[in-house]
Amino acid sequence: MSAPTATALAHTRRVCSLYKKSLRNLESWYDRRHIFRYQATLMRARFDQHRNEKDPAKVAQLLTDGERELFEKQHYQPKKCMDEWILPMSPGGVAFEREVIPPDWVLDYWHPLEKAQFPDYFARREKRKEEYVVWWEKQYGKSSANDSSSHH
């Protein structure tokens, strides 16, 4: 492969990449499909307007300007990464690290009617709490009377 052919191929890939990233950016800005399609058609017309440009300096400048414009108009919270989906629970997704795991002591404040719906679980839980108290006292000794006031 000769150098001009490799350069032309690299340029073609950059143009195609710019086009795809621009489409993805438009998808993030316009949630209504018909509005997105209209904007995509306008953007495609801008690409096609310079399709047959032969001057390498002008072509390079057009590509640089297009990449700069995409950077300046990128969405603040894109629906998708430029080349792949960002799933909600993945890093960068809208729900990443948002799972709240409540502390165990919250179950102590359940109403008895709520606990009655899960009798086996709460019976086993009470047994394990007693086992934990025995282990704690064996490990660290019995707590004094003034230590018990710092309960949640």
Disulfide bonds with the S-S distance in Angstrom:
none
